Amino acid sequence: MEDEGFVDDSFIEETAWEYVSLHGRESVALLLRLAEATERAGNALSAQTWRAIADAAERILALE
């Protein structure tokens, strides 16, 4: 949940798990593309959140 720039860690982890289950190894690249797109659109908080989700997805994939 967002609250003045704060995104809950459980939201990040849950979202990462969803992307990994849907997109597998492609999820990290997809998430990083979303981060780049939102940054280009001028939304730094969303870009930071997508990068955090990509990092979490990478950790999840490393467990496999």
CHARMM-style PDB file with segment names, atoms N, HN, CA, C and O in Angstrom:
ATOM      1  N   MET     1       0.823  -1.183   0.000  1.00  0.00      PROA
ATOM      2  CA  MET     1       0.000   0.000   0.000  1.00  0.00      PROA
ATOM      3  C   MET     1       0.867   1.247   0.000  1.00  0.00      PROA
ATOM      4  O   MET     1       1.898   1.291   0.672  1.00  0.00      PROA
ATOM      5  N   GLU     2       0.465   2.235  -0.733  1.00  0.00      PROA
ATOM      6  HN  GLU     2      -0.372   2.200  -1.279  1.00  0.00      PROA
ATOM      7  CA  GLU     2       1.226   3.463  -0.781  1.00  0.00      PROA
ATOM      8  C   GLU     2       0.720   4.425   0.273  1.00  0.00      PROA
ATOM      9  O   GLU     2      -0.481   4.563   0.504  1.00  0.00      PROA
ATOM     10  N   ASP     3       1.693   5.097   0.913  1.00  0.00      PROA
ATOM     11  HN  ASP     3       2.668   4.985   0.725  1.00  0.00      PROA
ATOM     12  CA  ASP     3       1.351   6.123   1.883  1.00  0.00      PROA
ATOM     13  C   ASP     3       2.462   7.149   1.865  1.00  0.00      PROA
ATOM     14  O   ASP     3       3.476   6.992   2.545  1.00  0.00      PROA
ATOM     15  N   GLU     4       2.270   8.203   1.084  1.00  0.00      PROA
ATOM     16  HN  GLU     4       1.446   8.331   0.532  1.00  0.00      PROA
ATOM     17  CA  GLU     4       3.245   9.267   0.968  1.00  0.00      PROA
ATOM     18  C   GLU     4       4.639   8.741   0.648  1.00  0.00      PROA
ATOM     19  O   GLU     4       5.605   9.076   1.335  1.00  0.00      PROA
ATOM     20  N   GLY     5       4.744   7.923  -0.387  1.00  0.00      PROA
ATOM     21  HN  GLY     5       3.960   7.651  -0.944  1.00  0.00      PROA
ATOM     22  CA  GLY     5       6.038   7.442  -0.810  1.00  0.00      PROA
ATOM     23  C   GLY     5       6.460   6.129  -0.201  1.00  0.00      PROA
ATOM     24  O   GLY     5       7.561   5.654  -0.479  1.00  0.00      PROA
ATOM     25  N   PHE     6       5.629   5.529   0.616  1.00  0.00      PROA
ATOM     26  HN  PHE     6       4.735   5.914   0.842  1.00  0.00      PROA
ATOM     27  CA  PHE     6       5.972   4.258   1.242  1.00  0.00      PROA
ATOM     28  C   PHE     6       5.156   3.147   0.615  1.00  0.00      PROA
ATOM     29  O   PHE     6       3.933   3.243   0.517  1.00  0.00      PROA
ATOM     30  N   VAL     7       5.839   2.086   0.187  1.00  0.00      PROA
ATOM     31  HN  VAL     7       6.833   2.008   0.266  1.00  0.00      PROA
ATOM     32  CA  VAL     7       5.150   0.921  -0.361  1.00  0.00      PROA
ATOM     33  C   VAL     7       5.446  -0.256   0.555  1.00  0.00      PROA
ATOM     34  O   VAL     7       6.607  -0.555   0.836  1.00  0.00      PROA
ATOM     35  N   ASP     8       4.425  -0.903   1.005  1.00  0.00      PROA
ATOM     36  HN  ASP     8       3.482  -0.660   0.777  1.00  0.00      PROA
ATOM     37  CA  ASP     8       4.516  -2.023   1.927  1.00  0.00      PROA
ATOM     38  C   ASP     8       5.341  -3.165   1.340  1.00  0.00      PROA
ATOM     39  O   ASP     8       5.151  -3.532   0.181  1.00  0.00      PROA
ATOM     40  N   ASP     9       6.261  -3.733   2.134  1.00  0.00      PROA
ATOM     41  HN  ASP     9       6.415  -3.434   3.076  1.00  0.00      PROA
ATOM     42  CA  ASP     9       7.105  -4.839   1.678  1.00  0.00      PROA
ATOM     43  C   ASP     9       6.286  -6.051   1.256  1.00  0.00      PROA
ATOM     44  O   ASP     9       6.652  -6.737   0.302  1.00  0.00      PROA
ATOM     45  N   SER    10       5.199  -6.323   1.940  1.00  0.00      PROA
ATOM     46  HN  SER    10       4.901  -5.766   2.715  1.00  0.00      PROA
ATOM     47  CA  SER    10       4.386  -7.489   1.575  1.00  0.00      PROA
ATOM     48  C   SER    10       3.753  -7.296   0.198  1.00  0.00      PROA
ATOM     49  O   SER    10       3.605  -8.262  -0.550  1.00  0.00      PROA
ATOM     50  N   PHE    11       3.379  -6.066  -0.146  1.00  0.00      PROA
ATOM     51  HN  PHE    11       3.499  -5.281   0.462  1.00  0.00      PROA
ATOM     52  CA  PHE    11       2.850  -5.779  -1.481  1.00  0.00      PROA
ATOM     53  C   PHE    11       3.911  -6.086  -2.539  1.00  0.00      PROA
ATOM     54  O   PHE    11       3.612  -6.690  -3.569  1.00  0.00      PROA
ATOM     55  N   ILE    12       5.140  -5.669  -2.281  1.00  0.00      PROA
ATOM     56  HN  ILE    12       5.383  -5.178  -1.444  1.00  0.00      PROA
ATOM     57  CA  ILE    12       6.242  -5.903  -3.219  1.00  0.00      PROA
ATOM     58  C   ILE    12       6.470  -7.400  -3.408  1.00  0.00      PROA
ATOM     59  O   ILE    12       6.590  -7.871  -4.539  1.00  0.00      PROA
ATOM     60  N   GLU    13       6.529  -8.144  -2.318  1.00  0.00      PROA
ATOM     61  HN  GLU    13       6.431  -7.762  -1.399  1.00  0.00      PROA
ATOM     62  CA  GLU    13       6.765  -9.588  -2.400  1.00  0.00      PROA
ATOM     63  C   GLU    13       5.617 -10.306  -3.114  1.00  0.00      PROA
ATOM     64  O   GLU    13       5.855 -11.149  -3.979  1.00  0.00      PROA
ATOM     65  N   GLU    14       4.393  -9.979  -2.759  1.00  0.00      PROA
ATOM     66  HN  GLU    14       4.200  -9.294  -2.056  1.00  0.00      PROA
ATOM     67  CA  GLU    14       3.233 -10.623  -3.385  1.00  0.00      PROA
ATOM     68  C   GLU    14       3.191 -10.343  -4.885  1.00  0.00      PROA
ATOM     69  O   GLU    14       2.915 -11.238  -5.684  1.00  0.00      PROA
ATOM     70  N   THR    15       3.466  -9.110  -5.254  1.00  0.00      PROA
ATOM     71  HN  THR    15       3.691  -8.384  -4.605  1.00  0.00      PROA
ATOM     72  CA  THR    15       3.451  -8.742  -6.663  1.00  0.00      PROA
ATOM     73  C   THR    15       4.568  -9.462  -7.414  1.00  0.00      PROA
ATOM     74  O   THR    15       4.365  -9.925  -8.537  1.00  0.00      PROA
ATOM     75  N   ALA    16       5.736  -9.556  -6.803  1.00  0.00      PROA
ATOM     76  HN  ALA    16       5.901  -9.180  -5.891  1.00  0.00      PROA
ATOM     77  CA  ALA    16       6.857 -10.274  -7.421  1.00  0.00      PROA
ATOM     78  C   ALA    16       6.498 -11.737  -7.650  1.00  0.00      PROA
ATOM     79  O   ALA    16       6.766 -12.286  -8.718  1.00  0.00      PROA
ATOM     80  N   TRP    17       5.895 -12.367  -6.647  1.00  0.00      PROA
ATOM     81  HN  TRP    17       5.678 -11.921  -5.779  1.00  0.00      PROA
ATOM     82  CA  TRP    17       5.477 -13.774  -6.793  1.00  0.00      PROA
ATOM     83  C   TRP    17       4.486 -13.924  -7.939  1.00  0.00      PROA
ATOM     84  O   TRP    17       4.569 -14.880  -8.710  1.00  0.00      PROA
ATOM     85  N   GLU    18       3.547 -12.985  -8.056  1.00  0.00      PROA
ATOM     86  HN  GLU    18       3.479 -12.209  -7.429  1.00  0.00      PROA
ATOM     87  CA  GLU    18       2.558 -13.045  -9.139  1.00  0.00      PROA
ATOM     88  C   GLU    18       3.233 -12.964 -10.505  1.00  0.00      PROA
ATOM     89  O   GLU    18       2.931 -13.746 -11.406  1.00  0.00      PROA
ATOM     90  N   TYR    19       4.153 -12.005 -10.648  1.00  0.00      PROA
ATOM     91  HN  TYR    19       4.398 -11.370  -9.916  1.00  0.00      PROA
ATOM     92  CA  TYR    19       4.841 -11.859 -11.933  1.00  0.00      PROA
ATOM     93  C   TYR    19       5.688 -13.081 -12.253  1.00  0.00      PROA
ATOM     94  O   TYR    19       5.719 -13.526 -13.400  1.00  0.00      PROA
ATOM     95  N   VAL    20       6.374 -13.631 -11.257  1.00  0.00      PROA
ATOM     96  HN  VAL    20       6.348 -13.270 -10.325  1.00  0.00      PROA
ATOM     97  CA  VAL    20       7.199 -14.819 -11.484  1.00  0.00      PROA
ATOM     98  C   VAL    20       6.319 -15.997 -11.887  1.00  0.00      PROA
ATOM     99  O   VAL    20       6.678 -16.751 -12.791  1.00  0.00      PROA
ATOM    100  N   SER    21       5.166 -16.168 -11.225  1.00  0.00      PROA
ATOM    101  HN  SER    21       4.874 -15.555 -10.490  1.00  0.00      PROA
ATOM    102  CA  SER    21       4.305 -17.296 -11.596  1.00  0.00      PROA
ATOM    103  C   SER    21       3.699 -17.119 -12.979  1.00  0.00      PROA
ATOM    104  O   SER    21       3.441 -18.107 -13.666  1.00  0.00      PROA
ATOM    105  N   LEU    22       3.470 -15.897 -13.396  1.00  0.00      PROA
ATOM    106  HN  LEU    22       3.680 -15.094 -12.837  1.00  0.00      PROA
ATOM    107  CA  LEU    22       2.895 -15.655 -14.718  1.00  0.00      PROA
ATOM    108  C   LEU    22       3.930 -15.636 -15.843  1.00  0.00      PROA
ATOM    109  O   LEU    22       3.665 -16.112 -16.946  1.00  0.00      PROA
ATOM    110  N   HSD    23       5.112 -15.084 -15.556  1.00  0.00      PROA
ATOM    111  HN  HSD    23       5.327 -14.698 -14.659  1.00  0.00      PROA
ATOM    112  CA  HSD    23       6.083 -14.821 -16.620  1.00  0.00      PROA
ATOM    113  C   HSD    23       7.423 -15.531 -16.448  1.00  0.00      PROA
ATOM    114  O   HSD    23       8.297 -15.418 -17.308  1.00  0.00      PROA
ATOM    115  N   GLY    24       7.591 -16.252 -15.357  1.00  0.00      PROA
ATOM    116  HN  GLY    24       6.882 -16.344 -14.658  1.00  0.00      PROA
ATOM    117  CA  GLY    24       8.830 -16.991 -15.147  1.00  0.00      PROA
ATOM    118  C   GLY    24      10.070 -16.115 -15.216  1.00  0.00      PROA
ATOM    119  O   GLY    24      10.100 -15.013 -14.667  1.00  0.00      PROA
ATOM    120  N   ARG    25      11.087 -16.615 -15.894  1.00  0.00      PROA
ATOM    121  HN  ARG    25      11.063 -17.510 -16.339  1.00  0.00      PROA
ATOM    122  CA  ARG    25      12.374 -15.902 -15.978  1.00  0.00      PROA
ATOM    123  C   ARG    25      12.264 -14.563 -16.711  1.00  0.00      PROA
ATOM    124  O   ARG    25      13.123 -13.698 -16.545  1.00  0.00      PROA
ATOM    125  N   GLU    26      11.240 -14.390 -17.502  1.00  0.00      PROA
ATOM    126  HN  GLU    26      10.542 -15.094 -17.637  1.00  0.00      PROA
ATOM    127  CA  GLU    26      11.033 -13.129 -18.222  1.00  0.00      PROA
ATOM    128  C   GLU    26      10.525 -12.012 -17.303  1.00  0.00      PROA
ATOM    129  O   GLU    26      10.536 -10.840 -17.679  1.00  0.00      PROA
ATOM    130  N   SER    27      10.082 -12.380 -16.106  1.00  0.00      PROA
ATOM    131  HN  SER    27      10.073 -13.332 -15.801  1.00  0.00      PROA
ATOM    132  CA  SER    27       9.451 -11.399 -15.219  1.00  0.00      PROA
ATOM    133  C   SER    27      10.391 -10.255 -14.841  1.00  0.00      PROA
ATOM    134  O   SER    27       9.950  -9.108 -14.767  1.00  0.00      PROA
ATOM    135  N   VAL    28      11.668 -10.534 -14.601  1.00  0.00      PROA
ATOM    136  HN  VAL    28      12.026 -11.466 -14.661  1.00  0.00      PROA
ATOM    137  CA  VAL    28      12.590  -9.466 -14.193  1.00  0.00      PROA
ATOM    138  C   VAL    28      12.733  -8.437 -15.306  1.00  0.00      PROA
ATOM    139  O   VAL    28      12.641  -7.235 -15.055  1.00  0.00      PROA
ATOM    140  N   ALA    29      12.956  -8.896 -16.527  1.00  0.00      PROA
ATOM    141  HN  ALA    29      13.030  -9.872 -16.731  1.00  0.00      PROA
ATOM    142  CA  ALA    29      13.091  -7.969 -17.654  1.00  0.00      PROA
ATOM    143  C   ALA    29      11.801  -7.171 -17.860  1.00  0.00      PROA
ATOM    144  O   ALA    29      11.847  -5.970 -18.122  1.00  0.00      PROA
ATOM    145  N   LEU    30      10.674  -7.831 -17.744  1.00  0.00      PROA
ATOM    146  HN  LEU    30      10.637  -8.807 -17.531  1.00  0.00      PROA
ATOM    147  CA  LEU    30       9.386  -7.151 -17.886  1.00  0.00      PROA
ATOM    148  C   LEU    30       9.210  -6.076 -16.818  1.00  0.00      PROA
ATOM    149  O   LEU    30       8.803  -4.954 -17.119  1.00  0.00      PROA
ATOM    150  N   LEU    31       9.515  -6.420 -15.589  1.00  0.00      PROA
ATOM    151  HN  LEU    31       9.846  -7.332 -15.345  1.00  0.00      PROA
ATOM    152  CA  LEU    31       9.378  -5.462 -14.488  1.00  0.00      PROA
ATOM    153  C   LEU    31      10.318  -4.267 -14.653  1.00  0.00      PROA
ATOM    154  O   LEU    31       9.947  -3.134 -14.345  1.00  0.00      PROA
ATOM    155  N   LEU    32      11.517  -4.520 -15.133  1.00  0.00      PROA
ATOM    156  HN  LEU    32      11.818  -5.440 -15.383  1.00  0.00      PROA
ATOM    157  CA  LEU    32      12.455  -3.415 -15.364  1.00  0.00      PROA
ATOM    158  C   LEU    32      11.979  -2.517 -16.504  1.00  0.00      PROA
ATOM    159  O   LEU    32      12.180  -1.303 -16.465  1.00  0.00      PROA
ATOM    160  N   ARG    33      11.349  -3.112 -17.517  1.00  0.00      PROA
ATOM    161  HN  ARG    33      11.186  -4.099 -17.548  1.00  0.00      PROA
ATOM    162  CA  ARG    33      10.770  -2.287 -18.590  1.00  0.00      PROA
ATOM    163  C   ARG    33       9.642  -1.417 -18.045  1.00  0.00      PROA
ATOM    164  O   ARG    33       9.505  -0.259 -18.440  1.00  0.00      PROA
ATOM    165  N   LEU    34       8.837  -1.966 -17.143  1.00  0.00      PROA
ATOM    166  HN  LEU    34       8.949  -2.907 -16.822  1.00  0.00      PROA
ATOM    167  CA  LEU    34       7.767  -1.166 -16.523  1.00  0.00      PROA
ATOM    168  C   LEU    34       8.364  -0.017 -15.709  1.00  0.00      PROA
ATOM    169  O   LEU    34       7.839   1.097 -15.724  1.00  0.00      PROA
ATOM    170  N   ALA    35       9.445  -0.287 -15.010  1.00  0.00      PROA
ATOM    171  HN  ALA    35       9.871  -1.191 -14.998  1.00  0.00      PROA
ATOM    172  CA  ALA    35      10.119   0.763 -14.230  1.00  0.00      PROA
ATOM    173  C   ALA    35      10.613   1.876 -15.151  1.00  0.00      PROA
ATOM    174  O   ALA    35      10.428   3.058 -14.860  1.00  0.00      PROA
ATOM    175  N   GLU    36      11.235   1.498 -16.251  1.00  0.00      PROA
ATOM    176  HN  GLU    36      11.385   0.538 -16.488  1.00  0.00      PROA
ATOM    177  CA  GLU    36      11.736   2.497 -17.205  1.00  0.00      PROA
ATOM    178  C   GLU    36      10.596   3.321 -17.796  1.00  0.00      PROA
ATOM    179  O   GLU    36      10.707   4.538 -17.940  1.00  0.00      PROA
ATOM    180  N   ALA    37       9.505   2.648 -18.135  1.00  0.00      PROA
ATOM    181  HN  ALA    37       9.415   1.659 -18.018  1.00  0.00      PROA
ATOM    182  CA  ALA    37       8.369   3.350 -18.733  1.00  0.00      PROA
ATOM    183  C   ALA    37       7.752   4.353 -17.761  1.00  0.00      PROA
ATOM    184  O   ALA    37       7.422   5.476 -18.143  1.00  0.00      PROA
ATOM    185  N   THR    38       7.601   3.942 -16.509  1.00  0.00      PROA
ATOM    186  HN  THR    38       7.869   3.030 -16.199  1.00  0.00      PROA
ATOM    187  CA  THR    38       6.997   4.873 -15.544  1.00  0.00      PROA
ATOM    188  C   THR    38       7.951   6.017 -15.208  1.00  0.00      PROA
ATOM    189  O   THR    38       7.516   7.132 -14.919  1.00  0.00      PROA
ATOM    190  N   GLU    39       9.250   5.736 -15.247  1.00  0.00      PROA
ATOM    191  HN  GLU    39       9.604   4.830 -15.482  1.00  0.00      PROA
ATOM    192  CA  GLU    39      10.210   6.820 -15.011  1.00  0.00      PROA
ATOM    193  C   GLU    39      10.169   7.830 -16.159  1.00  0.00      PROA
ATOM    194  O   GLU    39      10.183   9.040 -15.934  1.00  0.00      PROA
ATOM    195  N   ARG    40      10.120   7.318 -17.391  1.00  0.00      PROA
ATOM    196  HN  ARG    40      10.109   6.335 -17.573  1.00  0.00      PROA
ATOM    197  CA  ARG    40      10.007   8.227 -18.550  1.00  0.00      PROA
ATOM    198  C   ARG    40       8.720   9.047 -18.489  1.00  0.00      PROA
ATOM    199  O   ARG    40       8.675  10.185 -18.958  1.00  0.00      PROA
ATOM    200  N   ALA    41       7.678   8.460 -17.906  1.00  0.00      PROA
ATOM    201  HN  ALA    41       7.714   7.536 -17.525  1.00  0.00      PROA
ATOM    202  CA  ALA    41       6.395   9.165 -17.781  1.00  0.00      PROA
ATOM    203  C   ALA    41       6.423  10.174 -16.628  1.00  0.00      PROA
ATOM    204  O   ALA    41       5.457  10.907 -16.417  1.00  0.00      PROA
ATOM    205  N   GLY    42       7.528  10.207 -15.887  1.00  0.00      PROA
ATOM    206  HN  GLY    42       8.313   9.611 -16.058  1.00  0.00      PROA
ATOM    207  CA  GLY    42       7.667  11.190 -14.821  1.00  0.00      PROA
ATOM    208  C   GLY    42       7.211  10.727 -13.453  1.00  0.00      PROA
ATOM    209  O   GLY    42       7.058  11.546 -12.546  1.00  0.00      PROA
ATOM    210  N   ASN    43       6.992   9.430 -13.285  1.00  0.00      PROA
ATOM    211  HN  ASN    43       7.117   8.765 -14.021  1.00  0.00      PROA
ATOM    212  CA  ASN    43       6.520   8.931 -12.000  1.00  0.00      PROA
ATOM    213  C   ASN    43       7.648   8.164 -11.299  1.00  0.00      PROA
ATOM    214  O   ASN    43       7.773   6.947 -11.441  1.00  0.00      PROA
ATOM    215  N   ALA    44       8.453   8.895 -10.549  1.00  0.00      PROA
ATOM    216  HN  ALA    44       8.351   9.883 -10.434  1.00  0.00      PROA
ATOM    217  CA  ALA    44       9.628   8.316  -9.891  1.00  0.00      PROA
ATOM    218  C   ALA    44       9.250   7.280  -8.839  1.00  0.00      PROA
ATOM    219  O   ALA    44       9.943   6.272  -8.699  1.00  0.00      PROA
ATOM    220  N   LEU    45       8.175   7.501  -8.100  1.00  0.00      PROA
ATOM    221  HN  LEU    45       7.612   8.320  -8.213  1.00  0.00      PROA
ATOM    222  CA  LEU    45       7.765   6.553  -7.059  1.00  0.00      PROA
ATOM    223  C   LEU    45       7.355   5.219  -7.672  1.00  0.00      PROA
ATOM    224  O   LEU    45       7.741   4.161  -7.175  1.00  0.00      PROA
ATOM    225  N   SER    46       6.584   5.265  -8.738  1.00  0.00      PROA
ATOM    226  HN  SER    46       6.270   6.124  -9.142  1.00  0.00      PROA
ATOM    227  CA  SER    46       6.197   4.019  -9.399  1.00  0.00      PROA
ATOM    228  C   SER    46       7.412   3.294  -9.955  1.00  0.00      PROA
ATOM    229  O   SER    46       7.511   2.072  -9.849  1.00  0.00      PROA
ATOM    230  N   ALA    47       8.334   4.039 -10.544  1.00  0.00      PROA
ATOM    231  HN  ALA    47       8.253   5.032 -10.630  1.00  0.00      PROA
ATOM    232  CA  ALA    47       9.545   3.431 -11.082  1.00  0.00      PROA
ATOM    233  C   ALA    47      10.336   2.750  -9.973  1.00  0.00      PROA
ATOM    234  O   ALA    47      10.830   1.637 -10.155  1.00  0.00      PROA
ATOM    235  N   GLN    48      10.456   3.401  -8.842  1.00  0.00      PROA
ATOM    236  HN  GLN    48      10.054   4.305  -8.694  1.00  0.00      PROA
ATOM    237  CA  GLN    48      11.161   2.822  -7.697  1.00  0.00      PROA
ATOM    238  C   GLN    48      10.459   1.557  -7.212  1.00  0.00      PROA
ATOM    239  O   GLN    48      11.113   0.575  -6.861  1.00  0.00      PROA
ATOM    240  N   THR    49       9.148   1.583  -7.195  1.00  0.00      PROA
ATOM    241  HN  THR    49       8.617   2.381  -7.480  1.00  0.00      PROA
ATOM    242  CA  THR    49       8.371   0.420  -6.767  1.00  0.00      PROA
ATOM    243  C   THR    49       8.560  -0.746  -7.729  1.00  0.00      PROA
ATOM    244  O   THR    49       8.768  -1.876  -7.288  1.00  0.00      PROA
ATOM    245  N   TRP    50       8.493  -0.493  -9.045  1.00  0.00      PROA
ATOM    246  HN  TRP    50       8.324   0.426  -9.403  1.00  0.00      PROA
ATOM    247  CA  TRP    50       8.692  -1.559 -10.030  1.00  0.00      PROA
ATOM    248  C   TRP    50      10.094  -2.143  -9.910  1.00  0.00      PROA
ATOM    249  O   TRP    50      10.275  -3.350 -10.071  1.00  0.00      PROA
ATOM    250  N   ARG    51      11.098  -1.297  -9.626  1.00  0.00      PROA
ATOM    251  HN  ARG    51      10.951  -0.316  -9.494  1.00  0.00      PROA
ATOM    252  CA  ARG    51      12.462  -1.815  -9.453  1.00  0.00      PROA
ATOM    253  C   ARG    51      12.556  -2.701  -8.210  1.00  0.00      PROA
ATOM    254  O   ARG    51      13.233  -3.729  -8.224  1.00  0.00      PROA
ATOM    255  N   ALA    52      11.885  -2.303  -7.151  1.00  0.00      PROA
ATOM    256  HN  ALA    52      11.335  -1.467  -7.140  1.00  0.00      PROA
ATOM    257  CA  ALA    52      11.878  -3.124  -5.933  1.00  0.00      PROA
ATOM    258  C   ALA    52      11.205  -4.472  -6.199  1.00  0.00      PROA
ATOM    259  O   ALA    52      11.649  -5.502  -5.693  1.00  0.00      PROA
ATOM    260  N   ILE    53      10.140  -4.460  -6.988  1.00  0.00      PROA
ATOM    261  HN  ILE    53       9.779  -3.623  -7.398  1.00  0.00      PROA
ATOM    262  CA  ILE    53       9.455  -5.711  -7.353  1.00  0.00      PROA
ATOM    263  C   ILE    53      10.375  -6.564  -8.227  1.00  0.00      PROA
ATOM    264  O   ILE    53      10.427  -7.782  -8.056  1.00  0.00      PROA
ATOM    265  N   ALA    54      11.093  -5.948  -9.151  1.00  0.00      PROA
ATOM    266  HN  ALA    54      11.051  -4.959  -9.290  1.00  0.00      PROA
ATOM    267  CA  ALA    54      12.044  -6.681  -9.994  1.00  0.00      PROA
ATOM    268  C   ALA    54      13.139  -7.317  -9.135  1.00  0.00      PROA
ATOM    269  O   ALA    54      13.522  -8.463  -9.371  1.00  0.00      PROA
ATOM    270  N   ASP    55      13.639  -6.589  -8.151  1.00  0.00      PROA
ATOM    271  HN  ASP    55      13.327  -5.658  -7.959  1.00  0.00      PROA
ATOM    272  CA  ASP    55      14.652  -7.146  -7.237  1.00  0.00      PROA
ATOM    273  C   ASP    55      14.102  -8.352  -6.488  1.00  0.00      PROA
ATOM    274  O   ASP    55      14.783  -9.368  -6.342  1.00  0.00      PROA
ATOM    275  N   ALA    56      12.867  -8.233  -6.016  1.00  0.00      PROA
ATOM    276  HN  ALA    56      12.314  -7.409  -6.134  1.00  0.00      PROA
ATOM    277  CA  ALA    56      12.234  -9.344  -5.297  1.00  0.00      PROA
ATOM    278  C   ALA    56      12.042 -10.539  -6.224  1.00  0.00      PROA
ATOM    279  O   ALA    56      12.252 -11.680  -5.813  1.00  0.00      PROA
ATOM    280  N   ALA    57      11.646 -10.289  -7.466  1.00  0.00      PROA
ATOM    281  HN  ALA    57      11.475  -9.362  -7.800  1.00  0.00      PROA
ATOM    282  CA  ALA    57      11.464 -11.376  -8.435  1.00  0.00      PROA
ATOM    283  C   ALA    57      12.795 -12.075  -8.699  1.00  0.00      PROA
ATOM    284  O   ALA    57      12.845 -13.298  -8.831  1.00  0.00      PROA
ATOM    285  N   GLU    58      13.851 -11.306  -8.774  1.00  0.00      PROA
ATOM    286  HN  GLU    58      13.810 -10.313  -8.667  1.00  0.00      PROA
ATOM    287  CA  GLU    58      15.177 -11.881  -8.984  1.00  0.00      PROA
ATOM    288  C   GLU    58      15.571 -12.789  -7.814  1.00  0.00      PROA
ATOM    289  O   GLU    58      16.137 -13.863  -8.017  1.00  0.00      PROA
ATOM    290  N   ARG    59      15.269 -12.353  -6.601  1.00  0.00      PROA
ATOM    291  HN  ARG    59      14.809 -11.481  -6.436  1.00  0.00      PROA
ATOM    292  CA  ARG    59      15.550 -13.184  -5.406  1.00  0.00      PROA
ATOM    293  C   ARG    59      14.726 -14.471  -5.450  1.00  0.00      PROA
ATOM    294  O   ARG    59      15.232 -15.547  -5.131  1.00  0.00      PROA
ATOM    295  N   ILE    60      13.472 -14.361  -5.841  1.00  0.00      PROA
ATOM    296  HN  ILE    60      13.061 -13.487  -6.100  1.00  0.00      PROA
ATOM    297  CA  ILE    60      12.594 -15.531  -5.931  1.00  0.00      PROA
ATOM    298  C   ILE    60      13.142 -16.526  -6.955  1.00  0.00      PROA
ATOM    299  O   ILE    60      13.203 -17.728  -6.697  1.00  0.00      PROA
ATOM    300  N   LEU    61      13.537 -16.011  -8.118  1.00  0.00      PROA
ATOM    301  HN  LEU    61      13.488 -15.035  -8.328  1.00  0.00      PROA
ATOM    302  CA  LEU    61      14.063 -16.880  -9.165  1.00  0.00      PROA
ATOM    303  C   LEU    61      15.371 -17.527  -8.770  1.00  0.00      PROA
ATOM    304  O   LEU    61      15.679 -18.623  -9.236  1.00  0.00      PROA
ATOM    305  N   ALA    62      16.146 -16.880  -7.926  1.00  0.00      PROA
ATOM    306  HN  ALA    62      15.897 -15.989  -7.546  1.00  0.00      PROA
ATOM    307  CA  ALA    62      17.428 -17.446  -7.468  1.00  0.00      PROA
ATOM    308  C   ALA    62      17.208 -18.651  -6.563  1.00  0.00      PROA
ATOM    309  O   ALA    62      18.103 -19.479  -6.393  1.00  0.00      PROA
ATOM    310  N   LEU    63      16.000 -18.748  -5.977  1.00  0.00      PROA
ATOM    311  HN  LEU    63      15.273 -18.075  -6.115  1.00  0.00      PROA
ATOM    312  CA  LEU    63      15.683 -19.875  -5.092  1.00  0.00      PROA
ATOM    313  C   LEU    63      15.383 -21.153  -5.871  1.00  0.00      PROA
ATOM    314  O   LEU    63      15.427 -22.253  -5.320  1.00  0.00      PROA
ATOM    315  N   GLU    64      15.082 -20.998  -7.145  1.00  0.00      PROA
ATOM    316  HN  GLU    64      15.046 -20.105  -7.594  1.00  0.00      PROA
ATOM    317  CA  GLU    64      14.696 -22.162  -7.963  1.00  0.00      PROA
ATOM    318  C   GLU    64      15.895 -23.001  -8.328  1.00  0.00      PROA
ATOM    319  OT1 GLU    64      15.755 -24.015  -9.011  1.00  0.00      PROA
TER     320      GLU     64
END
